[in-house]
C-alpha cells in the first residue's frame, strides 16, 4: 500500500510498474488520474491551490485504502494526492487498485475516489479572472459516495 500527499508531480507509468512488480498474483490494475481543468462552474481557471491538514489527511487516505481492502480482495492499493499551487492540465490525484481480477479492482478504484472526494481533508482554491474563490463540495460527490452504503444486491442492479 502506498499513500502519499506531495507537492511534486508523479509518474503514472512508474507508479503502476512498481505496483505490478510487487506481486506476481496481480492480474488487474485499475487506476484513475485526476487533472486540473481550465474551467469550472462556467469560469476560466488559471490555477488551483490545494491545502491539507498534515497528518490528518494521510490518516484519512489510509483509512479509505483500508476500507477498500476490507470490501474487496485486493493485492495492493495506491493513493497519491498533490497539494500546493497547480496549473490546468497538472495531475492532482492518482488512485489505483490491484487484484487478481478486474471487477474488484474497478469497484475499489471507484470507491476510493468517491470517498476521497468527500472524506479526505483537502481544501481547493481556484484563481479566476474575477479573483480567488474556495471550491465547495459537489452534491454529485456525496451522491456517488452514498451508493457504497447500499447493500451488495442493490449495487448489482
Rosetta constraint file for C-alpha pairs under 8 A:
AtomPair CA 1 CA 65 HARMONIC 7.99 0.50
AtomPair CA 1 CA 76 HARMONIC 5.55 0.50
AtomPair CA 1 CA 77 HARMONIC 5.04 0.50
AtomPair CA 1 CA 78 HARMONIC 5.68 0.50
AtomPair CA 2 CA 77 HARMONIC 6.60 0.50
AtomPair CA 2 CA 78 HARMONIC 4.70 0.50
AtomPair CA 2 CA 79 HARMONIC 6.29 0.50
AtomPair CA 2 CA 80 HARMONIC 7.71 0.50
AtomPair CA 3 CA 58 HARMONIC 6.91 0.50
AtomPair CA 3 CA 61 HARMONIC 6.81 0.50
AtomPair CA 3 CA 62 HARMONIC 6.52 0.50
AtomPair CA 3 CA 78 HARMONIC 5.95 0.50
AtomPair CA 3 CA 79 HARMONIC 4.96 0.50
AtomPair CA 3 CA 80 HARMONIC 5.88 0.50
AtomPair CA 4 CA 58 HARMONIC 7.05 0.50
AtomPair CA 4 CA 79 HARMONIC 6.39 0.50
AtomPair CA 4 CA 80 HARMONIC 4.73 0.50
AtomPair CA 4 CA 81 HARMONIC 6.34 0.50
AtomPair CA 5 CA 57 HARMONIC 7.92 0.50
AtomPair CA 5 CA 58 HARMONIC 6.79 0.50
AtomPair CA 5 CA 80 HARMONIC 5.91 0.50
AtomPair CA 5 CA 81 HARMONIC 4.91 0.50
AtomPair CA 5 CA 82 HARMONIC 5.61 0.50
AtomPair CA 5 CA 83 HARMONIC 6.91 0.50
AtomPair CA 6 CA 80 HARMONIC 7.54 0.50
AtomPair CA 6 CA 81 HARMONIC 6.42 0.50
AtomPair CA 6 CA 82 HARMONIC 4.83 0.50
AtomPair CA 6 CA 83 HARMONIC 5.95 0.50
AtomPair CA 7 CA 82 HARMONIC 5.22 0.50
AtomPair CA 7 CA 83 HARMONIC 5.10 0.50
AtomPair CA 7 CA 84 HARMONIC 5.80 0.50
AtomPair CA 8 CA 82 HARMONIC 6.92 0.50
AtomPair CA 9 CA 82 HARMONIC 7.24 0.50
AtomPair CA 9 CA 91 HARMONIC 6.87 0.50
AtomPair CA 10 CA 15 HARMONIC 7.72 0.50
AtomPair CA 10 CA 91 HARMONIC 7.77 0.50
AtomPair CA 11 CA 15 HARMONIC 6.17 0.50
AtomPair CA 12 CA 16 HARMONIC 6.16 0.50
AtomPair CA 12 CA 94 HARMONIC 7.72 0.50
AtomPair CA 13 CA 17 HARMONIC 6.07 0.50
AtomPair CA 14 CA 18 HARMONIC 6.22 0.50
AtomPair CA 15 CA 19 HARMONIC 6.28 0.50
AtomPair CA 16 CA 20 HARMONIC 6.08 0.50
AtomPair CA 16 CA 29 HARMONIC 7.84 0.50
AtomPair CA 17 CA 21 HARMONIC 6.06 0.50
AtomPair CA 18 CA 22 HARMONIC 6.53 0.50
AtomPair CA 19 CA 23 HARMONIC 7.69 0.50
AtomPair CA 19 CA 76 HARMONIC 7.12 0.50
AtomPair CA 19 CA 98 HARMONIC 7.80 0.50
AtomPair CA 20 CA 24 HARMONIC 7.38 0.50
AtomPair CA 20 CA 26 HARMONIC 6.67 0.50
AtomPair CA 20 CA 29 HARMONIC 7.73 0.50
AtomPair CA 20 CA 98 HARMONIC 7.94 0.50
AtomPair CA 23 CA 75 HARMONIC 7.52 0.50
AtomPair CA 25 CA 75 HARMONIC 7.86 0.50
AtomPair CA 25 CA 99 HARMONIC 7.79 0.50
AtomPair CA 25 CA 100 HARMONIC 6.14 0.50
AtomPair CA 26 CA 75 HARMONIC 6.66 0.50
AtomPair CA 26 CA 98 HARMONIC 6.21 0.50
AtomPair CA 26 CA 99 HARMONIC 5.27 0.50
AtomPair CA 26 CA 100 HARMONIC 4.87 0.50
AtomPair CA 26 CA 101 HARMONIC 7.77 0.50
AtomPair CA 27 CA 98 HARMONIC 7.57 0.50
AtomPair CA 27 CA 99 HARMONIC 6.10 0.50
AtomPair CA 27 CA 100 HARMONIC 4.39 0.50
AtomPair CA 27 CA 101 HARMONIC 5.57 0.50
AtomPair CA 27 CA 102 HARMONIC 7.42 0.50
AtomPair CA 28 CA 98 HARMONIC 5.64 0.50
AtomPair CA 28 CA 99 HARMONIC 5.47 0.50
AtomPair CA 28 CA 100 HARMONIC 5.87 0.50
AtomPair CA 28 CA 101 HARMONIC 5.34 0.50
AtomPair CA 28 CA 102 HARMONIC 5.05 0.50
AtomPair CA 28 CA 105 HARMONIC 6.76 0.50
AtomPair CA 29 CA 96 HARMONIC 6.76 0.50
AtomPair CA 29 CA 97 HARMONIC 5.69 0.50
AtomPair CA 29 CA 98 HARMONIC 4.35 0.50
AtomPair CA 29 CA 99 HARMONIC 6.61 0.50
AtomPair CA 29 CA 102 HARMONIC 7.10 0.50
AtomPair CA 29 CA 105 HARMONIC 6.38 0.50
AtomPair CA 30 CA 96 HARMONIC 5.51 0.50
AtomPair CA 30 CA 97 HARMONIC 5.45 0.50
AtomPair CA 30 CA 98 HARMONIC 6.51 0.50
AtomPair CA 30 CA 102 HARMONIC 7.33 0.50
AtomPair CA 30 CA 105 HARMONIC 5.67 0.50
AtomPair CA 30 CA 106 HARMONIC 5.76 0.50
AtomPair CA 30 CA 109 HARMONIC 6.56 0.50
AtomPair CA 31 CA 94 HARMONIC 6.96 0.50
AtomPair CA 31 CA 95 HARMONIC 5.48 0.50
AtomPair CA 31 CA 96 HARMONIC 4.07 0.50
AtomPair CA 31 CA 97 HARMONIC 6.49 0.50
AtomPair CA 31 CA 109 HARMONIC 6.51 0.50
AtomPair CA 32 CA 93 HARMONIC 7.84 0.50
AtomPair CA 32 CA 94 HARMONIC 5.58 0.50
AtomPair CA 32 CA 95 HARMONIC 5.25 0.50
AtomPair CA 32 CA 96 HARMONIC 6.42 0.50
AtomPair CA 32 CA 109 HARMONIC 7.20 0.50
AtomPair CA 33 CA 91 HARMONIC 6.84 0.50
AtomPair CA 33 CA 92 HARMONIC 7.36 0.50
AtomPair CA 33 CA 93 HARMONIC 5.56 0.50
AtomPair CA 33 CA 94 HARMONIC 4.51 0.50
AtomPair CA 33 CA 95 HARMONIC 6.67 0.50
AtomPair CA 34 CA 91 HARMONIC 5.93 0.50
AtomPair CA 34 CA 92 HARMONIC 5.44 0.50
AtomPair CA 34 CA 93 HARMONIC 5.06 0.50
AtomPair CA 34 CA 94 HARMONIC 6.54 0.50
AtomPair CA 35 CA 88 HARMONIC 7.36 0.50
AtomPair CA 35 CA 89 HARMONIC 5.57 0.50
AtomPair CA 35 CA 90 HARMONIC 5.52 0.50
AtomPair CA 35 CA 91 HARMONIC 4.47 0.50
AtomPair CA 35 CA 92 HARMONIC 5.31 0.50
AtomPair CA 35 CA 93 HARMONIC 7.23 0.50
AtomPair CA 36 CA 48 HARMONIC 7.26 0.50
AtomPair CA 36 CA 86 HARMONIC 7.24 0.50
AtomPair CA 36 CA 87 HARMONIC 6.49 0.50
AtomPair CA 36 CA 88 HARMONIC 4.63 0.50
AtomPair CA 36 CA 89 HARMONIC 5.15 0.50
AtomPair CA 36 CA 90 HARMONIC 5.51 0.50
AtomPair CA 36 CA 91 HARMONIC 6.53 0.50
AtomPair CA 36 CA 92 HARMONIC 6.57 0.50
AtomPair CA 37 CA 45 HARMONIC 7.20 0.50
AtomPair CA 37 CA 88 HARMONIC 5.13 0.50
AtomPair CA 37 CA 89 HARMONIC 6.19 0.50
AtomPair CA 38 CA 44 HARMONIC 5.76 0.50
AtomPair CA 38 CA 45 HARMONIC 4.78 0.50
AtomPair CA 38 CA 46 HARMONIC 6.41 0.50
AtomPair CA 38 CA 88 HARMONIC 5.05 0.50
AtomPair CA 38 CA 89 HARMONIC 7.49 0.50
AtomPair CA 39 CA 43 HARMONIC 5.38 0.50
AtomPair CA 39 CA 44 HARMONIC 4.48 0.50
AtomPair CA 39 CA 45 HARMONIC 5.10 0.50
AtomPair CA 40 CA 44 HARMONIC 6.68 0.50
AtomPair CA 40 CA 45 HARMONIC 6.70 0.50
AtomPair CA 43 CA 128 HARMONIC 6.72 0.50
AtomPair CA 43 CA 129 HARMONIC 7.99 0.50
AtomPair CA 44 CA 128 HARMONIC 5.70 0.50
AtomPair CA 44 CA 129 HARMONIC 6.94 0.50
AtomPair CA 45 CA 88 HARMONIC 7.35 0.50
AtomPair CA 45 CA 126 HARMONIC 6.35 0.50
AtomPair CA 45 CA 127 HARMONIC 5.68 0.50
AtomPair CA 45 CA 128 HARMONIC 4.82 0.50
AtomPair CA 45 CA 129 HARMONIC 7.65 0.50
AtomPair CA 46 CA 87 HARMONIC 6.41 0.50
AtomPair CA 46 CA 88 HARMONIC 6.56 0.50
AtomPair CA 46 CA 126 HARMONIC 7.57 0.50
AtomPair CA 46 CA 127 HARMONIC 5.61 0.50
AtomPair CA 46 CA 128 HARMONIC 5.96 0.50
AtomPair CA 46 CA 129 HARMONIC 7.95 0.50
AtomPair CA 47 CA 85 HARMONIC 6.72 0.50
AtomPair CA 47 CA 86 HARMONIC 5.68 0.50
AtomPair CA 47 CA 87 HARMONIC 4.66 0.50
AtomPair CA 47 CA 88 HARMONIC 6.40 0.50
AtomPair CA 47 CA 126 HARMONIC 5.84 0.50
AtomPair CA 47 CA 127 HARMONIC 5.14 0.50
AtomPair CA 47 CA 128 HARMONIC 7.59 0.50
AtomPair CA 48 CA 85 HARMONIC 5.71 0.50
AtomPair CA 48 CA 86 HARMONIC 5.22 0.50
AtomPair CA 48 CA 87 HARMONIC 6.33 0.50
AtomPair CA 48 CA 88 HARMONIC 7.86 0.50
AtomPair CA 48 CA 124 HARMONIC 6.61 0.50
AtomPair CA 48 CA 125 HARMONIC 5.57 0.50
AtomPair CA 48 CA 126 HARMONIC 4.42 0.50
AtomPair CA 48 CA 127 HARMONIC 6.18 0.50
AtomPair CA 49 CA 83 HARMONIC 7.05 0.50
AtomPair CA 49 CA 84 HARMONIC 5.27 0.50
AtomPair CA 49 CA 85 HARMONIC 4.21 0.50
AtomPair CA 49 CA 86 HARMONIC 6.07 0.50
AtomPair CA 49 CA 124 HARMONIC 5.69 0.50
AtomPair CA 49 CA 125 HARMONIC 5.08 0.50
AtomPair CA 49 CA 126 HARMONIC 6.39 0.50
AtomPair CA 50 CA 82 HARMONIC 7.51 0.50
AtomPair CA 50 CA 83 HARMONIC 4.70 0.50
AtomPair CA 50 CA 84 HARMONIC 5.13 0.50
AtomPair CA 50 CA 85 HARMONIC 6.49 0.50
AtomPair CA 50 CA 86 HARMONIC 7.86 0.50
AtomPair CA 50 CA 122 HARMONIC 6.56 0.50
AtomPair CA 50 CA 123 HARMONIC 5.59 0.50
AtomPair CA 50 CA 124 HARMONIC 4.66 0.50
AtomPair CA 50 CA 125 HARMONIC 6.50 0.50
AtomPair CA 51 CA 83 HARMONIC 5.81 0.50
AtomPair CA 51 CA 84 HARMONIC 6.42 0.50
AtomPair CA 51 CA 122 HARMONIC 5.64 0.50
AtomPair CA 51 CA 123 HARMONIC 5.08 0.50
AtomPair CA 51 CA 124 HARMONIC 6.52 0.50
AtomPair CA 52 CA 57 HARMONIC 6.39 0.50
AtomPair CA 52 CA 83 HARMONIC 7.14 0.50
AtomPair CA 52 CA 121 HARMONIC 5.93 0.50
AtomPair CA 52 CA 122 HARMONIC 4.63 0.50
AtomPair CA 52 CA 123 HARMONIC 6.27 0.50
AtomPair CA 53 CA 57 HARMONIC 5.52 0.50
AtomPair CA 53 CA 121 HARMONIC 6.42 0.50
AtomPair CA 53 CA 122 HARMONIC 7.24 0.50
AtomPair CA 54 CA 58 HARMONIC 6.98 0.50
AtomPair CA 55 CA 59 HARMONIC 6.21 0.50
AtomPair CA 56 CA 60 HARMONIC 6.14 0.50
AtomPair CA 56 CA 121 HARMONIC 7.43 0.50
AtomPair CA 57 CA 61 HARMONIC 6.27 0.50
AtomPair CA 57 CA 120 HARMONIC 6.00 0.50
AtomPair CA 57 CA 121 HARMONIC 5.51 0.50
AtomPair CA 57 CA 122 HARMONIC 7.38 0.50
AtomPair CA 58 CA 62 HARMONIC 6.09 0.50
AtomPair CA 59 CA 63 HARMONIC 6.18 0.50
AtomPair CA 60 CA 64 HARMONIC 6.32 0.50
AtomPair CA 60 CA 119 HARMONIC 7.26 0.50
AtomPair CA 60 CA 120 HARMONIC 5.62 0.50
AtomPair CA 60 CA 121 HARMONIC 7.56 0.50
AtomPair CA 61 CA 65 HARMONIC 6.23 0.50
AtomPair CA 61 CA 79 HARMONIC 7.15 0.50
AtomPair CA 61 CA 116 HARMONIC 7.01 0.50
AtomPair CA 61 CA 120 HARMONIC 6.43 0.50
AtomPair CA 62 CA 66 HARMONIC 6.12 0.50
AtomPair CA 63 CA 67 HARMONIC 6.10 0.50
AtomPair CA 64 CA 68 HARMONIC 6.37 0.50
AtomPair CA 64 CA 112 HARMONIC 6.13 0.50
AtomPair CA 64 CA 115 HARMONIC 6.72 0.50
AtomPair CA 64 CA 116 HARMONIC 7.14 0.50
AtomPair CA 65 CA 69 HARMONIC 6.34 0.50
AtomPair CA 65 CA 77 HARMONIC 6.57 0.50
AtomPair CA 65 CA 78 HARMONIC 7.59 0.50
AtomPair CA 65 CA 79 HARMONIC 7.64 0.50
AtomPair CA 65 CA 112 HARMONIC 6.65 0.50
AtomPair CA 66 CA 70 HARMONIC 6.20 0.50
AtomPair CA 67 CA 71 HARMONIC 6.27 0.50
AtomPair CA 68 CA 72 HARMONIC 6.10 0.50
AtomPair CA 68 CA 74 HARMONIC 7.94 0.50
AtomPair CA 68 CA 108 HARMONIC 5.58 0.50
AtomPair CA 68 CA 111 HARMONIC 7.04 0.50
AtomPair CA 68 CA 112 HARMONIC 6.70 0.50
AtomPair CA 69 CA 73 HARMONIC 6.38 0.50
AtomPair CA 69 CA 74 HARMONIC 5.63 0.50
AtomPair CA 69 CA 77 HARMONIC 7.85 0.50
AtomPair CA 69 CA 108 HARMONIC 7.86 0.50
AtomPair CA 71 CA 108 HARMONIC 7.94 0.50
AtomPair CA 72 CA 104 HARMONIC 5.86 0.50
AtomPair CA 72 CA 105 HARMONIC 7.94 0.50
AtomPair CA 72 CA 108 HARMONIC 6.78 0.50
AtomPair CA 73 CA 99 HARMONIC 6.62 0.50
AtomPair CA 73 CA 104 HARMONIC 6.86 0.50
AtomPair CA 74 CA 97 HARMONIC 6.90 0.50
AtomPair CA 74 CA 98 HARMONIC 5.76 0.50
AtomPair CA 74 CA 99 HARMONIC 4.53 0.50
AtomPair CA 74 CA 100 HARMONIC 7.41 0.50
AtomPair CA 74 CA 104 HARMONIC 7.23 0.50
AtomPair CA 74 CA 105 HARMONIC 6.98 0.50
AtomPair CA 75 CA 97 HARMONIC 7.83 0.50
AtomPair CA 75 CA 98 HARMONIC 5.45 0.50
AtomPair CA 75 CA 99 HARMONIC 4.96 0.50
AtomPair CA 75 CA 100 HARMONIC 7.34 0.50
AtomPair CA 76 CA 97 HARMONIC 6.03 0.50
AtomPair CA 76 CA 98 HARMONIC 5.06 0.50
AtomPair CA 76 CA 99 HARMONIC 6.98 0.50
AtomPair CA 77 CA 95 HARMONIC 7.61 0.50
AtomPair CA 77 CA 96 HARMONIC 5.61 0.50
AtomPair CA 77 CA 97 HARMONIC 4.55 0.50
AtomPair CA 77 CA 98 HARMONIC 6.17 0.50
AtomPair CA 78 CA 94 HARMONIC 7.58 0.50
AtomPair CA 78 CA 95 HARMONIC 5.56 0.50
AtomPair CA 78 CA 96 HARMONIC 5.05 0.50
AtomPair CA 78 CA 97 HARMONIC 6.56 0.50
AtomPair CA 79 CA 93 HARMONIC 7.42 0.50
AtomPair CA 79 CA 94 HARMONIC 5.76 0.50
AtomPair CA 79 CA 95 HARMONIC 4.59 0.50
AtomPair CA 79 CA 96 HARMONIC 6.66 0.50
AtomPair CA 80 CA 93 HARMONIC 5.59 0.50
AtomPair CA 80 CA 94 HARMONIC 5.13 0.50
AtomPair CA 80 CA 95 HARMONIC 6.53 0.50
AtomPair CA 81 CA 92 HARMONIC 5.92 0.50
AtomPair CA 81 CA 93 HARMONIC 4.42 0.50
AtomPair CA 81 CA 94 HARMONIC 6.54 0.50
AtomPair CA 82 CA 91 HARMONIC 7.78 0.50
AtomPair CA 82 CA 92 HARMONIC 5.21 0.50
AtomPair CA 82 CA 93 HARMONIC 6.23 0.50
AtomPair CA 83 CA 92 HARMONIC 7.70 0.50
AtomPair CA 86 CA 90 HARMONIC 6.14 0.50
AtomPair CA 86 CA 92 HARMONIC 7.86 0.50
AtomPair CA 95 CA 109 HARMONIC 6.38 0.50
AtomPair CA 95 CA 112 HARMONIC 7.23 0.50
AtomPair CA 95 CA 113 HARMONIC 6.98 0.50
AtomPair CA 96 CA 109 HARMONIC 5.84 0.50
AtomPair CA 97 CA 105 HARMONIC 5.07 0.50
AtomPair CA 97 CA 106 HARMONIC 7.40 0.50
AtomPair CA 97 CA 108 HARMONIC 6.26 0.50
AtomPair CA 97 CA 109 HARMONIC 5.50 0.50
AtomPair CA 98 CA 105 HARMONIC 5.57 0.50
AtomPair CA 99 CA 104 HARMONIC 6.74 0.50
AtomPair CA 99 CA 105 HARMONIC 5.65 0.50
AtomPair CA 101 CA 105 HARMONIC 6.86 0.50
AtomPair CA 102 CA 106 HARMONIC 6.00 0.50
AtomPair CA 103 CA 107 HARMONIC 6.31 0.50
AtomPair CA 104 CA 108 HARMONIC 5.98 0.50
AtomPair CA 105 CA 109 HARMONIC 6.06 0.50
AtomPair CA 106 CA 110 HARMONIC 6.32 0.50
AtomPair CA 107 CA 111 HARMONIC 6.06 0.50
AtomPair CA 108 CA 112 HARMONIC 6.08 0.50
AtomPair CA 109 CA 113 HARMONIC 6.37 0.50
AtomPair CA 110 CA 114 HARMONIC 6.12 0.50
AtomPair CA 111 CA 115 HARMONIC 6.16 0.50
AtomPair CA 111 CA 145 HARMONIC 7.40 0.50
AtomPair CA 111 CA 148 HARMONIC 7.17 0.50
AtomPair CA 112 CA 116 HARMONIC 5.86 0.50
AtomPair CA 113 CA 117 HARMONIC 6.09 0.50
AtomPair CA 114 CA 118 HARMONIC 6.70 0.50
AtomPair CA 114 CA 141 HARMONIC 6.47 0.50
AtomPair CA 114 CA 142 HARMONIC 7.94 0.50
AtomPair CA 114 CA 144 HARMONIC 5.96 0.50
AtomPair CA 114 CA 145 HARMONIC 5.05 0.50
AtomPair CA 115 CA 119 HARMONIC 5.50 0.50
AtomPair CA 115 CA 120 HARMONIC 7.40 0.50
AtomPair CA 115 CA 145 HARMONIC 5.83 0.50
AtomPair CA 116 CA 120 HARMONIC 5.07 0.50
AtomPair CA 117 CA 141 HARMONIC 6.44 0.50
AtomPair CA 118 CA 137 HARMONIC 7.45 0.50
AtomPair CA 118 CA 141 HARMONIC 6.49 0.50
AtomPair CA 118 CA 142 HARMONIC 6.43 0.50
AtomPair CA 118 CA 145 HARMONIC 7.28 0.50
AtomPair CA 123 CA 134 HARMONIC 7.56 0.50
AtomPair CA 123 CA 135 HARMONIC 7.49 0.50
AtomPair CA 124 CA 134 HARMONIC 5.86 0.50
AtomPair CA 124 CA 135 HARMONIC 5.47 0.50
AtomPair CA 125 CA 132 HARMONIC 6.56 0.50
AtomPair CA 125 CA 133 HARMONIC 5.46 0.50
AtomPair CA 125 CA 134 HARMONIC 4.30 0.50
AtomPair CA 125 CA 135 HARMONIC 5.82 0.50
AtomPair CA 126 CA 132 HARMONIC 5.53 0.50
AtomPair CA 126 CA 133 HARMONIC 5.40 0.50
AtomPair CA 126 CA 134 HARMONIC 6.31 0.50
AtomPair CA 126 CA 135 HARMONIC 6.92 0.50
AtomPair CA 127 CA 131 HARMONIC 5.70 0.50
AtomPair CA 127 CA 132 HARMONIC 4.44 0.50
AtomPair CA 127 CA 133 HARMONIC 6.64 0.50
AtomPair CA 128 CA 132 HARMONIC 6.03 0.50
AtomPair CA 128 CA 133 HARMONIC 7.75 0.50
AtomPair CA 137 CA 141 HARMONIC 7.32 0.50
AtomPair CA 138 CA 142 HARMONIC 6.95 0.50
AtomPair CA 139 CA 143 HARMONIC 6.33 0.50
AtomPair CA 140 CA 144 HARMONIC 6.11 0.50
AtomPair CA 141 CA 145 HARMONIC 6.23 0.50
AtomPair CA 142 CA 146 HARMONIC 6.09 0.50
AtomPair CA 143 CA 147 HARMONIC 6.59 0.50
AtomPair CA 144 CA 148 HARMONIC 7.60 0.50
AtomPair CA 145 CA 149 HARMONIC 7.61 0.50
AtomPair CA 146 CA 150 HARMONIC 7.32 0.50
AtomPair CA 147 CA 155 HARMONIC 7.59 0.50
AtomPair CA 148 CA 155 HARMONIC 7.82 0.50
AtomPair CA 150 CA 154 HARMONIC 6.15 0.50
AtomPair CA 150 CA 155 HARMONIC 6.65 0.50
AtomPair CA 151 CA 155 HARMONIC 6.49 0.50
AtomPair CA 152 CA 156 HARMONIC 6.48 0.50
AtomPair CA 153 CA 157 HARMONIC 7.01 0.50
